Amino acid sequence: MPLLSTRIGILGGTFDPIHIGHLAVARQFDQCLGFTKLVLLPAGQPWQKSNVSAARHRLAMTCLAAVLVLPTTRVIVSTDEIYHPGPSYTTQTLSKWRKYYGTSASLTLLIGADQLVRLHTWKNWWRLFELAHIGIAARPSFDLSHADTMVLDEIEHRSGSADMLRSTTHGHVLLDTTLSIDISSTDVRHSLRERTGSRFQEVSNVPDTICRYIYQHHLYRP
């Protein structure tokens, strides 16, 4: 099948804060699928999370990360959900992107194993496959049985190769188990809260520019 000329990767998340694990997922799938554009999509008001940092800080950190992700691929930061009034839902956002790029573009939503096990709780989750492919970054030790049975059935039914995702517009799943990075924003925030003193200190798994932003704006501190 011929390669589609427009291949968009979409990496969404609360990004509170964005860290090297997020960047690793983007790089891995870009190498595999050869995106013509990568979209970083910080959530505005995540309906399944509470007590998240202000949207303006998470957006700023995402913008700082954008220049670090893929030096050979165009990376943009979308504010679709940041400025969306009320809770934001991935299916609604993907629907807008599909209308914008039309029916001939390959769209791939990138998610991690932690999102996979909660996928069945997403609003209208089954519609994701009508709008995009899904690229799943699961650690080598990840047990797929932790995911919901209905989700697993869809993954098995829609499993496809990298060539299929590059050559079709939506509906397939690519599971990658080669990444060995296991980092969570929760752990990063916990590490930051344990720091004492006001002087800048590097934080493991957080790019230096983002770490400096965190310290400058006194985020995640008691």
N, C-alpha and C positions, 0 to 999 in steps of 0.2 A: 504494500500500500504506500502511496506517495506521502512524503513528509508534509504536514500542514505548515503553512508559512507563518502562522501566528500561534505561538505556544506560550501560554501564560501560567506561571506558578503563583499560587496565592497562599501565603503563610499568615494565618490569623492567630491572635492570642491576646490575653490580657496584657502581656509584656510588663509585668510588675515585679522586677524589671526584666527587660530582654537580656539574654545571656548567651554564652558561646554555644550552648546546646541548641538554641533556636537557629543560630547562624549555621551550625553544622548540618542541620536538617535541610536548610535552604541550599547549601553547597552540594550536599549529596544528591538531591533530586535534580539540581541544575546540571550536574555532571552526567546524570543518567538520562535526562529527558531533553536537555539542550533548550532551555527556555529562551524565548526572545525577549521576555520581560518577567521580572519577579515583583510581586506586589506584597509589601508588608502591611498587614491590616490590624492595627491595634483596636481592641474592642472599646466601645464607649461606656455603656452601662451593662456589663455582663449580667444577664438575668439569673445565672446560677451561682454568682459570687457576690459577696458583700465585703465592705471595708477595703475596697481597692483604692490605690493611690489616685490622686486627681488625674483626670484625663489629659490635662495639658502636660503633666510631667511624663506620663507614659508615652505620649506622642513625641515629646522632645527626645526621650531616650531612644525611641524607635528611629527617629531621624538621624541620630548620631550613629546608630548601628548600621543604617542603610549604606553608608560609604565603606563599611568593612566587609560586607557580605560577599559580593561577587564582582570582582574588578572587570570581568569581561562581559557581564550581562547587565542590561539596564535594570536598575532597581528603583522602584518608586514607593512612597509611603502614602497609603490611602487614608483619607479622613472620613470615609463614608460612614463608619460606625461611631467614630469619635464625636461627630457633630449630629448624629441621629438622635432626635428627641425620644426619650424613653428607652426601654431595653432593645438591644440589637440582636437579630437572629441571622445565622449564617445563610440560611436558605433565601432570605429576603435580599441579603447583600449579593449573593451569587446570581440571583435573578437579575439584578441591575447590571452586573458585569456581563452576563450573557447577552442582555439586550444591547449593551454598548459595543461588544466585540462581534455580535452577530452569530450566525449559526455555523460558520466555517472555521472558528477558532477552537483550539484545544485548550480547555481550562482544567487545571489540576489543583485541587485543594490539598494542602499539605497538613497532616496532623501527626501527633505523636501517640505513643501507646497509652498515655494517660487519658487522652481525648477519646481514643478508640473504645475504652471500657465504659465510657459515659455516652457514647454516640447515640444509644437508644433513647436517651433522655432529652436529646436536642429536639427542638420544635420542628416537626415535619421532616425528620432526619432522612426518610426514604427519598425525599425529593432532591437530595444532594446529587444522586446519580442521574437525575434528569437534566441537571445543569452543568455538571463537571465530572471529571475523574477524581479519584481520591488516592493520594500517595500517603502511605502509612509508614512512619519510621518506628519500628519496634526493635528493642534491644534483642541481641541473640538469645538471652535467657527469658525473654518475655513469653508467658503462657497465653496463647490465644483463647483458651477456654475461659479466661477471665471476662471476656466480652460477652454481650448478650447473644442468645441463640439466634435471634432474628438477624442481628448484625453479622454474625458468623456465616449464616446461610447466604447473605448477600455478597460477602467477601469471596466465598467459595465460588458462587455463581458468576461473579463479575471479574474474577482474577484475570489479569492480562499482563502482557509483556511490555517492556519500555517502548518497543516499536509500535504496539497497538495504541498506547497513550499518545505517542507523537503523531500518529496518523489518523486518529479519530477525535471527535470533539468532546465526548463525555461517556459516562456509563461504565468505565472500567476501574479496577482497583489494582494498584501496584504495592506490594508489601516488601519493604526493605528491612532486612535484619542484620545489616553489616555494621551499623553504627553501634559503638560500645559506650557512648556517652550517656550517663544517667545523672542529669542535673535537673533540679526543680527550682522555680522561682521562690517557692516556700522556703527551701533550704537556704537560698541566698539571703532572703530577708531575715531569717533566723540568725545567720552568721553576722549580718550587719548590726542587728539589735544587741548582739553580745559584745560588740566593740566598745571600748572605753576611750575617752578623750575626744577632742575635736579635730586633731590633726589628721590629714589625709593618710589613709592606708589602703594599699591594694587589696582587692577582694578576689578570692579565687573564683574562676569561671565567669568573671564579668570584665568585658573590655575596659581598658584604662579610661577612655574618654567618658564612658557611661558611669564608671565608678566615681570619677571626679564630679560629674553632674550630681550624683547621689549625695556626695558630701557637701557640695556647694549649696544644695537646697534642703539639706538636713532631712533626707528621706529615710524611712525605716529606723529611725533612732527613737529611743524611749523619750 
